Amino acid sequence: MRVVVVSATTYTRAYPVIVLVHDRADGNVPGILLPLPADLAGGGTIDLSRIRFGDPAAFGHRYGRIPPTLAAKVDSGLRRLLSL
């Protein structure tokens, strides 16, 4: 299972906040489903509606960082979904 680590601050280092990544491309639904670029971990869809805590010991390969523009969309979508 692939994930995007959303927050790994001092408060969440033991179990960072993650969102799940689907292998398939589900399209673009701003604030909920965001396309992951094909050149990053093979692409897919970031599903902001599937927020979890993750155990870093279970994390496997790290593919890299998402681009700043996509990080801003993740931030904006989560703020909207969580009414922050």
PyMOL Python script that loads the backbone (N, CA, C, O; Angstrom):
from pymol import cmd

cmd.read_pdbstr("""\
ATOM      1  N   MET A   1       0.845  -1.165   0.000  1.00  0.00           N
ATOM      2  CA  MET A   1       0.000   0.000   0.000  1.00  0.00           C
ATOM      3  C   MET A   1       0.901   1.243   0.000  1.00  0.00           C
ATOM      4  O   MET A   1       1.870   1.327   0.755  1.00  0.00           O
ATOM      5  N   ARG A   2       0.566   2.173  -0.840  1.00  0.00           N
ATOM      6  CA  ARG A   2       1.326   3.420  -0.906  1.00  0.00           C
ATOM      7  C   ARG A   2       0.583   4.513  -0.163  1.00  0.00           C
ATOM      8  O   ARG A   2      -0.647   4.548  -0.142  1.00  0.00           O
ATOM      9  N   VAL A   3       1.355   5.408   0.450  1.00  0.00           N
ATOM     10  CA  VAL A   3       0.774   6.499   1.214  1.00  0.00           C
ATOM     11  C   VAL A   3       1.574   7.778   0.968  1.00  0.00           C
ATOM     12  O   VAL A   3       2.716   7.744   0.511  1.00  0.00           O
ATOM     13  N   VAL A   4       0.945   8.890   1.282  1.00  0.00           N
ATOM     14  CA  VAL A   4       1.615  10.180   1.335  1.00  0.00           C
ATOM     15  C   VAL A   4       1.616  10.578   2.799  1.00  0.00           C
ATOM     16  O   VAL A   4       0.561  10.645   3.432  1.00  0.00           O
ATOM     17  N   VAL A   5       2.806  10.845   3.342  1.00  0.00           N
ATOM     18  CA  VAL A   5       2.906  11.313   4.724  1.00  0.00           C
ATOM     19  C   VAL A   5       2.554  12.796   4.720  1.00  0.00           C
ATOM     20  O   VAL A   5       3.229  13.605   4.084  1.00  0.00           O
ATOM     21  N   VAL A   6       1.503  13.137   5.429  1.00  0.00           N
ATOM     22  CA  VAL A   6       1.005  14.507   5.455  1.00  0.00           C
ATOM     23  C   VAL A   6       1.660  15.295   6.579  1.00  0.00           C
ATOM     24  O   VAL A   6       1.975  16.473   6.409  1.00  0.00           O
ATOM     25  N   SER A   7       1.865  14.662   7.715  1.00  0.00           N
ATOM     26  CA  SER A   7       2.438  15.355   8.857  1.00  0.00           C
ATOM     27  C   SER A   7       3.315  14.407   9.655  1.00  0.00           C
ATOM     28  O   SER A   7       2.875  13.339  10.080  1.00  0.00           O
ATOM     29  N   ALA A   8       4.562  14.814   9.851  1.00  0.00           N
ATOM     30  CA  ALA A   8       5.486  14.041  10.672  1.00  0.00           C
ATOM     31  C   ALA A   8       6.216  14.990  11.618  1.00  0.00           C
ATOM     32  O   ALA A   8       7.437  14.931  11.762  1.00  0.00           O
ATOM     33  N   THR A   9       5.447  15.861  12.254  1.00  0.00           N
ATOM     34  CA  THR A   9       6.019  16.838  13.169  1.00  0.00           C
ATOM     35  C   THR A   9       6.349  16.177  14.503  1.00  0.00           C
ATOM     36  O   THR A   9       6.143  14.977  14.687  1.00  0.00           O
ATOM     37  N   THR A  10       6.850  16.958  15.401  1.00  0.00           N
ATOM     38  CA  THR A  10       7.167  16.462  16.739  1.00  0.00           C
ATOM     39  C   THR A  10       5.960  15.776  17.364  1.00  0.00           C
ATOM     40  O   THR A  10       6.107  14.773  18.061  1.00  0.00           O
ATOM     41  N   TYR A  11       4.768  16.312  17.118  1.00  0.00           N
ATOM     42  CA  TYR A  11       3.559  15.764  17.732  1.00  0.00           C
ATOM     43  C   TYR A  11       3.112  14.453  17.105  1.00  0.00           C
ATOM     44  O   TYR A  11       2.406  13.672  17.745  1.00  0.00           O
ATOM     45  N   THR A  12       3.508  14.202  15.872  1.00  0.00           N
ATOM     46  CA  THR A  12       3.032  12.995  15.193  1.00  0.00           C
ATOM     47  C   THR A  12       4.175  12.105  14.692  1.00  0.00           C
ATOM     48  O   THR A  12       3.949  11.249  13.837  1.00  0.00           O
ATOM     49  N   ARG A  13       5.372  12.285  15.198  1.00  0.00           N
ATOM     50  CA  ARG A  13       6.517  11.521  14.705  1.00  0.00           C
ATOM     51  C   ARG A  13       6.327  10.012  14.909  1.00  0.00           C
ATOM     52  O   ARG A  13       6.680   9.226  14.029  1.00  0.00           O
ATOM     53  N   ALA A  14       5.776   9.601  16.052  1.00  0.00           N
ATOM     54  CA  ALA A  14       5.606   8.177  16.324  1.00  0.00           C
ATOM     55  C   ALA A  14       4.609   7.536  15.364  1.00  0.00           C
ATOM     56  O   ALA A  14       4.825   6.415  14.901  1.00  0.00           O
ATOM     57  N   TYR A  15       3.526   8.236  15.064  1.00  0.00           N
ATOM     58  CA  TYR A  15       2.515   7.742  14.130  1.00  0.00           C
ATOM     59  C   TYR A  15       2.070   8.894  13.245  1.00  0.00           C
ATOM     60  O   TYR A  15       1.071   9.548  13.546  1.00  0.00           O
ATOM     61  N   PRO A  16       2.791   9.157  12.159  1.00  0.00           N
ATOM     62  CA  PRO A  16       2.461  10.305  11.313  1.00  0.00           C
ATOM     63  C   PRO A  16       1.095  10.177  10.646  1.00  0.00           C
ATOM     64  O   PRO A  16       0.584   9.077  10.434  1.00  0.00           O
ATOM     65  N   VAL A  17       0.523  11.329  10.324  1.00  0.00           N
ATOM     66  CA  VAL A  17      -0.736  11.373   9.599  1.00  0.00           C
ATOM     67  C   VAL A  17      -0.435  11.063   8.134  1.00  0.00           C
ATOM     68  O   VAL A  17       0.467  11.652   7.537  1.00  0.00           O
ATOM     69  N   ILE A  18      -1.199  10.134   7.565  1.00  0.00           N
ATOM     70  CA  ILE A  18      -0.998   9.735   6.174  1.00  0.00           C
ATOM     71  C   ILE A  18      -2.327   9.765   5.429  1.00  0.00           C
ATOM     72  O   ILE A  18      -3.394   9.731   6.041  1.00  0.00           O
ATOM     73  N   VAL A  19      -2.252   9.830   4.106  1.00  0.00           N
ATOM     74  CA  VAL A  19      -3.411   9.612   3.248  1.00  0.00           C
ATOM     75  C   VAL A  19      -3.022   8.521   2.261  1.00  0.00           C
ATOM     76  O   VAL A  19      -1.859   8.409   1.871  1.00  0.00           O
ATOM     77  N   LEU A  20      -3.988   7.733   1.867  1.00  0.00           N
ATOM     78  CA  LEU A  20      -3.714   6.586   1.008  1.00  0.00           C
ATOM     79  C   LEU A  20      -3.613   6.983  -0.457  1.00  0.00           C
ATOM     80  O   LEU A  20      -4.209   7.969  -0.891  1.00  0.00           O
ATOM     81  N   VAL A  21      -2.850   6.200  -1.211  1.00  0.00           N
ATOM     82  CA  VAL A  21      -2.680   6.407  -2.647  1.00  0.00           C
ATOM     83  C   VAL A  21      -3.211   5.175  -3.366  1.00  0.00           C
ATOM     84  O   VAL A  21      -2.777   4.055  -3.096  1.00  0.00           O
ATOM     85  N   HIS A  22      -4.150   5.385  -4.280  1.00  0.00           N
ATOM     86  CA  HIS A  22      -4.670   4.297  -5.114  1.00  0.00           C
ATOM     87  C   HIS A  22      -3.730   4.086  -6.297  1.00  0.00           C
ATOM     88  O   HIS A  22      -3.146   5.038  -6.815  1.00  0.00           O
ATOM     89  N   ASP A  23      -3.589   2.847  -6.715  1.00  0.00           N
ATOM     90  CA  ASP A  23      -2.751   2.552  -7.882  1.00  0.00           C
ATOM     91  C   ASP A  23      -3.358   3.076  -9.163  1.00  0.00           C
ATOM     92  O   ASP A  23      -2.636   3.455 -10.086  1.00  0.00           O
ATOM     93  N   ARG A  24      -4.661   3.101  -9.230  1.00  0.00           N
ATOM     94  CA  ARG A  24      -5.317   3.529 -10.468  1.00  0.00           C
ATOM     95  C   ARG A  24      -5.487   5.048 -10.476  1.00  0.00           C
ATOM     96  O   ARG A  24      -5.502   5.695  -9.430  1.00  0.00           O
ATOM     97  N   ALA A  25      -5.611   5.581 -11.652  1.00  0.00           N
ATOM     98  CA  ALA A  25      -5.869   7.019 -11.798  1.00  0.00           C
ATOM     99  C   ALA A  25      -7.380   7.218 -11.800  1.00  0.00           C
ATOM    100  O   ALA A  25      -8.058   6.806 -12.740  1.00  0.00           O
ATOM    101  N   ASP A  26      -7.907   7.844 -10.759  1.00  0.00           N
ATOM    102  CA  ASP A  26      -9.353   8.041 -10.618  1.00  0.00           C
ATOM    103  C   ASP A  26      -9.825   9.377 -11.157  1.00  0.00           C
ATOM    104  O   ASP A  26     -10.991   9.739 -10.995  1.00  0.00           O
ATOM    105  N   GLY A  27      -8.942  10.100 -11.786  1.00  0.00           N
ATOM    106  CA  GLY A  27      -9.338  11.411 -12.273  1.00  0.00           C
ATOM    107  C   GLY A  27      -8.968  12.484 -11.274  1.00  0.00           C
ATOM    108  O   GLY A  27      -8.146  12.274 -10.383  1.00  0.00           O
ATOM    109  N   ASN A  28      -9.582  13.620 -11.436  1.00  0.00           N
ATOM    110  CA  ASN A  28      -9.242  14.768 -10.621  1.00  0.00           C
ATOM    111  C   ASN A  28     -10.516  15.322  -9.998  1.00  0.00           C
ATOM    112  O   ASN A  28     -11.342  15.914 -10.691  1.00  0.00           O
ATOM    113  N   VAL A  29     -10.676  15.132  -8.690  1.00  0.00           N
ATOM    114  CA  VAL A  29     -11.795  15.698  -7.948  1.00  0.00           C
ATOM    115  C   VAL A  29     -11.166  16.599  -6.890  1.00  0.00           C
ATOM    116  O   VAL A  29     -10.842  16.129  -5.800  1.00  0.00           O
ATOM    117  N   PRO A  30     -10.986  17.889  -7.193  1.00  0.00           N
ATOM    118  CA  PRO A  30     -10.264  18.782  -6.284  1.00  0.00           C
ATOM    119  C   PRO A  30     -10.750  18.690  -4.852  1.00  0.00           C
ATOM    120  O   PRO A  30     -11.953  18.718  -4.589  1.00  0.00           O
ATOM    121  N   GLY A  31      -9.821  18.582  -3.944  1.00  0.00           N
ATOM    122  CA  GLY A  31     -10.146  18.507  -2.525  1.00  0.00           C
ATOM    123  C   GLY A  31     -10.426  17.110  -2.035  1.00  0.00           C
ATOM    124  O   GLY A  31     -10.541  16.903  -0.827  1.00  0.00           O
ATOM    125  N   ILE A  32     -10.543  16.134  -2.931  1.00  0.00           N
ATOM    126  CA  ILE A  32     -10.814  14.762  -2.505  1.00  0.00           C
ATOM    127  C   ILE A  32      -9.842  13.782  -3.169  1.00  0.00           C
ATOM    128  O   ILE A  32      -9.114  13.068  -2.480  1.00  0.00           O
ATOM    129  N   LEU A  33      -9.832  13.748  -4.491  1.00  0.00           N
ATOM    130  CA  LEU A  33      -8.944  12.867  -5.248  1.00  0.00           C
ATOM    131  C   LEU A  33      -7.998  13.715  -6.087  1.00  0.00           C
ATOM    132  O   LEU A  33      -8.428  14.492  -6.939  1.00  0.00           O
ATOM    133  N   LEU A  34      -6.708  13.554  -5.833  1.00  0.00           N
ATOM    134  CA  LEU A  34      -5.708  14.353  -6.540  1.00  0.00           C
ATOM    135  C   LEU A  34      -4.776  13.433  -7.322  1.00  0.00           C
ATOM    136  O   LEU A  34      -4.265  12.463  -6.762  1.00  0.00           O
ATOM    137  N   PRO A  35      -4.545  13.715  -8.600  1.00  0.00           N
ATOM    138  CA  PRO A  35      -3.652  12.875  -9.391  1.00  0.00           C
ATOM    139  C   PRO A  35      -2.228  12.942  -8.865  1.00  0.00           C
ATOM    140  O   PRO A  35      -1.714  14.021  -8.570  1.00  0.00           O
ATOM    141  N   LEU A  36      -1.595  11.780  -8.749  1.00  0.00           N
ATOM    142  CA  LEU A  36      -0.176  11.689  -8.400  1.00  0.00           C
ATOM    143  C   LEU A  36       0.590  11.573  -9.712  1.00  0.00           C
ATOM    144  O   LEU A  36       0.275  10.702 -10.523  1.00  0.00           O
ATOM    145  N   PRO A  37       1.587  12.424  -9.945  1.00  0.00           N
ATOM    146  CA  PRO A  37       2.314  12.378 -11.212  1.00  0.00           C
ATOM    147  C   PRO A  37       2.893  10.989 -11.493  1.00  0.00           C
ATOM    148  O   PRO A  37       3.392  10.322 -10.587  1.00  0.00           O
ATOM    149  N   ALA A  38       2.824  10.569 -12.737  1.00  0.00           N
ATOM    150  CA  ALA A  38       3.307   9.238 -13.137  1.00  0.00           C
ATOM    151  C   ALA A  38       4.784   9.050 -12.845  1.00  0.00           C
ATOM    152  O   ALA A  38       5.230   7.928 -12.606  1.00  0.00           O
ATOM    153  N   ASP A  39       5.551  10.139 -12.861  1.00  0.00           N
ATOM    154  CA  ASP A  39       6.988  10.013 -12.608  1.00  0.00           C
ATOM    155  C   ASP A  39       7.319   9.898 -11.120  1.00  0.00           C
ATOM    156  O   ASP A  39       8.490   9.770 -10.764  1.00  0.00           O
ATOM    157  N   LEU A  40       6.322   9.942 -10.254  1.00  0.00           N
ATOM    158  CA  LEU A  40       6.537   9.793  -8.817  1.00  0.00           C
ATOM    159  C   LEU A  40       5.820   8.541  -8.333  1.00  0.00           C
ATOM    160  O   LEU A  40       4.592   8.519  -8.240  1.00  0.00           O
ATOM    161  N   ALA A  41       6.566   7.526  -8.034  1.00  0.00           N
ATOM    162  CA  ALA A  41       6.019   6.265  -7.507  1.00  0.00           C
ATOM    163  C   ALA A  41       5.043   5.594  -8.467  1.00  0.00           C
ATOM    164  O   ALA A  41       4.186   4.822  -8.036  1.00  0.00           O
ATOM    165  N   GLY A  42       5.161   5.876  -9.748  1.00  0.00           N
ATOM    166  CA  GLY A  42       4.310   5.225 -10.731  1.00  0.00           C
ATOM    167  C   GLY A  42       2.949   5.848 -10.922  1.00  0.00           C
ATOM    168  O   GLY A  42       2.119   5.297 -11.645  1.00  0.00           O
ATOM    169  N   GLY A  43       2.692   6.990 -10.289  1.00  0.00           N
ATOM    170  CA  GLY A  43       1.412   7.665 -10.460  1.00  0.00           C
ATOM    171  C   GLY A  43       0.323   7.056  -9.610  1.00  0.00           C
ATOM    172  O   GLY A  43       0.585   6.275  -8.696  1.00  0.00           O
ATOM    173  N   GLY A  44      -0.901   7.428  -9.926  1.00  0.00           N
ATOM    174  CA  GLY A  44      -2.060   6.966  -9.176  1.00  0.00           C
ATOM    175  C   GLY A  44      -2.888   8.141  -8.712  1.00  0.00           C
ATOM    176  O   GLY A  44      -2.887   9.199  -9.342  1.00  0.00           O
ATOM    177  N   THR A  45      -3.599   7.958  -7.609  1.00  0.00           N
ATOM    178  CA  THR A  45      -4.481   8.989  -7.087  1.00  0.00           C
ATOM    179  C   THR A  45      -4.322   9.099  -5.580  1.00  0.00           C
ATOM    180  O   THR A  45      -4.414   8.102  -4.864  1.00  0.00           O
ATOM    181  N   ILE A  46      -4.085  10.313  -5.102  1.00  0.00           N
ATOM    182  CA  ILE A  46      -4.050  10.578  -3.664  1.00  0.00           C
ATOM    183  C   ILE A  46      -5.496  10.746  -3.210  1.00  0.00           C
ATOM    184  O   ILE A  46      -6.213  11.605  -3.723  1.00  0.00           O
ATOM    185  N   ASP A  47      -5.922   9.935  -2.258  1.00  0.00           N
ATOM    186  CA  ASP A  47      -7.302   9.952  -1.773  1.00  0.00           C
ATOM    187  C   ASP A  47      -7.353  10.639  -0.410  1.00  0.00           C
ATOM    188  O   ASP A  47      -7.072  10.014   0.613  1.00  0.00           O
ATOM    189  N   LEU A  48      -7.709  11.918  -0.395  1.00  0.00           N
ATOM    190  CA  LEU A  48      -7.720  12.686   0.843  1.00  0.00           C
ATOM    191  C   LEU A  48      -8.822  12.254   1.800  1.00  0.00           C
ATOM    192  O   LEU A  48      -8.781  12.598   2.981  1.00  0.00           O
ATOM    193  N   SER A  49      -9.802  11.507   1.309  1.00  0.00           N
ATOM    194  CA  SER A  49     -10.885  11.064   2.187  1.00  0.00           C
ATOM    195  C   SER A  49     -10.460   9.876   3.046  1.00  0.00           C
ATOM    196  O   SER A  49     -11.211   9.447   3.923  1.00  0.00           O
ATOM    197  N   ARG A  50      -9.274   9.346   2.805  1.00  0.00           N
ATOM    198  CA  ARG A  50      -8.796   8.179   3.565  1.00  0.00           C
ATOM    199  C   ARG A  50      -7.608   8.580   4.426  1.00  0.00           C
ATOM    200  O   ARG A  50      -6.472   8.195   4.149  1.00  0.00           O
ATOM    201  N   ILE A  51      -7.875   9.352   5.464  1.00  0.00           N
ATOM    202  CA  ILE A  51      -6.860   9.847   6.393  1.00  0.00           C
ATOM    203  C   ILE A  51      -6.646   8.799   7.484  1.00  0.00           C
ATOM    204  O   ILE A  51      -7.605   8.268   8.043  1.00  0.00           O
ATOM    205  N   ARG A  52      -5.395   8.510   7.777  1.00  0.00           N
ATOM    206  CA  ARG A  52      -5.057   7.506   8.783  1.00  0.00           C
ATOM    207  C   ARG A  52      -3.820   7.963   9.559  1.00  0.00           C
ATOM    208  O   ARG A  52      -3.201   8.974   9.227  1.00  0.00           O
ATOM    209  N   PHE A  53      -3.476   7.201  10.594  1.00  0.00           N
ATOM    210  CA  PHE A  53      -2.173   7.303  11.234  1.00  0.00           C
ATOM    211  C   PHE A  53      -1.382   6.103  10.758  1.00  0.00           C
ATOM    212  O   PHE A  53      -1.937   5.015  10.608  1.00  0.00           O
ATOM    213  N   GLY A  54      -0.094   6.285  10.519  1.00  0.00           N
ATOM    214  CA  GLY A  54       0.729   5.190  10.024  1.00  0.00           C
ATOM    215  C   GLY A  54       1.863   4.867  10.973  1.00  0.00           C
ATOM    216  O   GLY A  54       2.340   5.736  11.704  1.00  0.00           O
ATOM    217  N   ASP A  55       2.292   3.622  10.963  1.00  0.00           N
ATOM    218  CA  ASP A  55       3.430   3.182  11.753  1.00  0.00           C
ATOM    219  C   ASP A  55       4.672   3.271  10.877  1.00  0.00           C
ATOM    220  O   ASP A  55       4.799   2.496   9.928  1.00  0.00           O
ATOM    221  N   PRO A  56       5.593   4.187  11.161  1.00  0.00           N
ATOM    222  CA  PRO A  56       6.780   4.340  10.317  1.00  0.00           C
ATOM    223  C   PRO A  56       7.591   3.055  10.153  1.00  0.00           C
ATOM    224  O   PRO A  56       8.288   2.891   9.152  1.00  0.00           O
ATOM    225  N   ALA A  57       7.508   2.147  11.122  1.00  0.00           N
ATOM    226  CA  ALA A  57       8.232   0.879  11.014  1.00  0.00           C
ATOM    227  C   ALA A  57       7.684   0.029   9.862  1.00  0.00           C
ATOM    228  O   ALA A  57       8.377  -0.848   9.346  1.00  0.00           O
ATOM    229  N   ALA A  58       6.446   0.293   9.467  1.00  0.00           N
ATOM    230  CA  ALA A  58       5.833  -0.471   8.381  1.00  0.00           C
ATOM    231  C   ALA A  58       6.089   0.151   7.014  1.00  0.00           C
ATOM    232  O   ALA A  58       5.774  -0.451   5.987  1.00  0.00           O
ATOM    233  N   PHE A  59       6.658   1.350   6.999  1.00  0.00           N
ATOM    234  CA  PHE A  59       6.929   2.017   5.724  1.00  0.00           C
ATOM    235  C   PHE A  59       8.058   1.293   5.017  1.00  0.00           C
ATOM    236  O   PHE A  59       9.050   0.905   5.634  1.00  0.00           O
ATOM    237  N   GLY A  60       7.895   1.119   3.730  1.00  0.00           N
ATOM    238  CA  GLY A  60       8.927   0.482   2.919  1.00  0.00           C
ATOM    239  C   GLY A  60       9.765   1.518   2.197  1.00  0.00           C
ATOM    240  O   GLY A  60      10.390   2.379   2.815  1.00  0.00           O
ATOM    241  N   HIS A  61       9.767   1.420   0.898  1.00  0.00           N
ATOM    242  CA  HIS A  61      10.562   2.313   0.051  1.00  0.00           C
ATOM    243  C   HIS A  61      10.005   3.727   0.064  1.00  0.00           C
ATOM    244  O   HIS A  61       8.792   3.930   0.014  1.00  0.00           O
ATOM    245  N   ARG A  62      10.898   4.694   0.131  1.00  0.00           N
ATOM    246  CA  ARG A  62      10.482   6.099   0.029  1.00  0.00           C
ATOM    247  C   ARG A  62      10.750   6.562  -1.390  1.00  0.00           C
ATOM    248  O   ARG A  62      11.880   6.500  -1.874  1.00  0.00           O
ATOM    249  N   TYR A  63       9.709   7.025  -2.045  1.00  0.00           N
ATOM    250  CA  TYR A  63       9.806   7.412  -3.451  1.00  0.00           C
ATOM    251  C   TYR A  63      10.256   8.849  -3.643  1.00  0.00           C
ATOM    252  O   TYR A  63      10.758   9.194  -4.712  1.00  0.00           O
ATOM    253  N   GLY A  64      10.093   9.682  -2.651  1.00  0.00           N
ATOM    254  CA  GLY A  64      10.471  11.078  -2.779  1.00  0.00           C
ATOM    255  C   GLY A  64       9.395  11.982  -2.243  1.00  0.00           C
ATOM    256  O   GLY A  64       8.493  11.552  -1.524  1.00  0.00           O
ATOM    257  N   ARG A  65       9.503  13.243  -2.603  1.00  0.00           N
ATOM    258  CA  ARG A  65       8.547  14.247  -2.144  1.00  0.00           C
ATOM    259  C   ARG A  65       7.623  14.634  -3.288  1.00  0.00           C
ATOM    260  O   ARG A  65       8.011  14.628  -4.457  1.00  0.00           O
ATOM    261  N   ILE A  66       6.393  14.970  -2.924  1.00  0.00           N
ATOM    262  CA  ILE A  66       5.486  15.474  -3.945  1.00  0.00           C
ATOM    263  C   ILE A  66       5.881  16.923  -4.238  1.00  0.00           C
ATOM    264  O   ILE A  66       6.436  17.602  -3.374  1.00  0.00           O
ATOM    265  N   PRO A  67       5.596  17.397  -5.450  1.00  0.00           N
ATOM    266  CA  PRO A  67       5.936  18.781  -5.791  1.00  0.00           C
ATOM    267  C   PRO A  67       5.178  19.780  -4.910  1.00  0.00           C
ATOM    268  O   PRO A  67       4.085  19.475  -4.433  1.00  0.00           O
ATOM    269  N   PRO A  68       5.749  20.969  -4.690  1.00  0.00           N
ATOM    270  CA  PRO A  68       5.093  21.981  -3.844  1.00  0.00           C
ATOM    271  C   PRO A  68       3.673  22.330  -4.292  1.00  0.00           C
ATOM    272  O   PRO A  68       2.811  22.584  -3.451  1.00  0.00           O
ATOM    273  N   THR A  69       3.417  22.347  -5.588  1.00  0.00           N
ATOM    274  CA  THR A  69       2.061  22.671  -6.055  1.00  0.00           C
ATOM    275  C   THR A  69       1.059  21.600  -5.621  1.00  0.00           C
ATOM    276  O   THR A  69      -0.068  21.919  -5.243  1.00  0.00           O
ATOM    277  N   LEU A  70       1.471  20.329  -5.674  1.00  0.00           N
ATOM    278  CA  LEU A  70       0.601  19.241  -5.236  1.00  0.00           C
ATOM    279  C   LEU A  70       0.469  19.255  -3.714  1.00  0.00           C
ATOM    280  O   LEU A  70      -0.612  18.986  -3.190  1.00  0.00           O
ATOM    281  N   ALA A  71       1.542  19.561  -3.004  1.00  0.00           N
ATOM    282  CA  ALA A  71       1.472  19.662  -1.537  1.00  0.00           C
ATOM    283  C   ALA A  71       0.470  20.736  -1.124  1.00  0.00           C
ATOM    284  O   ALA A  71      -0.264  20.560  -0.152  1.00  0.00           O
ATOM    285  N   ALA A  72       0.437  21.843  -1.855  1.00  0.00           N
ATOM    286  CA  ALA A  72      -0.532  22.907  -1.559  1.00  0.00           C
ATOM    287  C   ALA A  72      -1.956  22.421  -1.783  1.00  0.00           C
ATOM    288  O   ALA A  72      -2.854  22.774  -1.019  1.00  0.00           O
ATOM    289  N   LYS A  73      -2.178  21.612  -2.824  1.00  0.00           N
ATOM    290  CA  LYS A  73      -3.520  21.067  -3.079  1.00  0.00           C
ATOM    291  C   LYS A  73      -3.919  20.083  -1.988  1.00  0.00           C
ATOM    292  O   LYS A  73      -5.076  20.058  -1.567  1.00  0.00           O
ATOM    293  N   VAL A  74      -2.963  19.266  -1.525  1.00  0.00           N
ATOM    294  CA  VAL A  74      -3.233  18.330  -0.426  1.00  0.00           C
ATOM    295  C   VAL A  74      -3.614  19.120   0.821  1.00  0.00           C
ATOM    296  O   VAL A  74      -4.607  18.805   1.477  1.00  0.00           O
ATOM    297  N   ASP A  75      -2.835  20.139   1.148  1.00  0.00           N
ATOM    298  CA  ASP A  75      -3.102  20.980   2.309  1.00  0.00           C
ATOM    299  C   ASP A  75      -4.475  21.634   2.215  1.00  0.00           C
ATOM    300  O   ASP A  75      -5.256  21.593   3.166  1.00  0.00           O
ATOM    301  N   SER A  76      -4.763  22.233   1.075  1.00  0.00           N
ATOM    302  CA  SER A  76      -6.037  22.910   0.871  1.00  0.00           C
ATOM    303  C   SER A  76      -7.204  21.930   0.968  1.00  0.00           C
ATOM    304  O   SER A  76      -8.213  22.225   1.607  1.00  0.00           O
ATOM    305  N   GLY A  77      -7.067  20.772   0.338  1.00  0.00           N
ATOM    306  CA  GLY A  77      -8.137  19.774   0.370  1.00  0.00           C
ATOM    307  C   GLY A  77      -8.405  19.254   1.766  1.00  0.00           C
ATOM    308  O   GLY A  77      -9.560  19.103   2.163  1.00  0.00           O
ATOM    309  N   LEU A  78      -7.337  18.974   2.526  1.00  0.00           N
ATOM    310  CA  LEU A  78      -7.521  18.484   3.892  1.00  0.00           C
ATOM    311  C   LEU A  78      -8.139  19.556   4.783  1.00  0.00           C
ATOM    312  O   LEU A  78      -8.986  19.250   5.623  1.00  0.00           O
ATOM    313  N   ARG A  79      -7.728  20.799   4.609  1.00  0.00           N
ATOM    314  CA  ARG A  79      -8.321  21.886   5.393  1.00  0.00           C
ATOM    315  C   ARG A  79      -9.812  22.004   5.114  1.00  0.00           C
ATOM    316  O   ARG A  79     -10.606  22.229   6.027  1.00  0.00           O
ATOM    317  N   ARG A  80     -10.190  21.850   3.840  1.00  0.00           N
ATOM    318  CA  ARG A  80     -11.599  21.932   3.477  1.00  0.00           C
ATOM    319  C   ARG A  80     -12.381  20.751   4.023  1.00  0.00           C
ATOM    320  O   ARG A  80     -13.464  20.927   4.579  1.00  0.00           O
ATOM    321  N   LEU A  81     -11.837  19.538   3.868  1.00  0.00           N
ATOM    322  CA  LEU A  81     -12.529  18.337   4.354  1.00  0.00           C
ATOM    323  C   LEU A  81     -12.689  18.324   5.872  1.00  0.00           C
ATOM    324  O   LEU A  81     -13.695  17.846   6.397  1.00  0.00           O
ATOM    325  N   LEU A  82     -11.681  18.857   6.571  1.00  0.00           N
ATOM    326  CA  LEU A  82     -11.697  18.839   8.031  1.00  0.00           C
ATOM    327  C   LEU A  82     -12.234  20.130   8.646  1.00  0.00           C
ATOM    328  O   LEU A  82     -12.235  20.295   9.866  1.00  0.00           O
ATOM    329  N   SER A  83     -12.690  21.041   7.787  1.00  0.00           N
ATOM    330  CA  SER A  83     -13.237  22.339   8.222  1.00  0.00           C
ATOM    331  C   SER A  83     -12.243  23.097   9.109  1.00  0.00           C
ATOM    332  O   SER A  83     -12.598  23.599  10.175  1.00  0.00           O
ATOM    333  N   LEU A  84     -10.996  23.167   8.647  1.00  0.00           N
ATOM    334  CA  LEU A  84      -9.961  23.894   9.404  1.00  0.00           C
ATOM    335  C   LEU A  84      -9.765  25.289   8.852  1.00  0.00           C
ATOM    336  O   LEU A  84      -8.936  26.044   9.362  1.00  0.00           O
TER     337      LEU A  84
END
""", "prot")
cmd.dss("prot")
cmd.show_as("cartoon", "prot")
cmd.util.cbc("prot")
cmd.orient("prot")
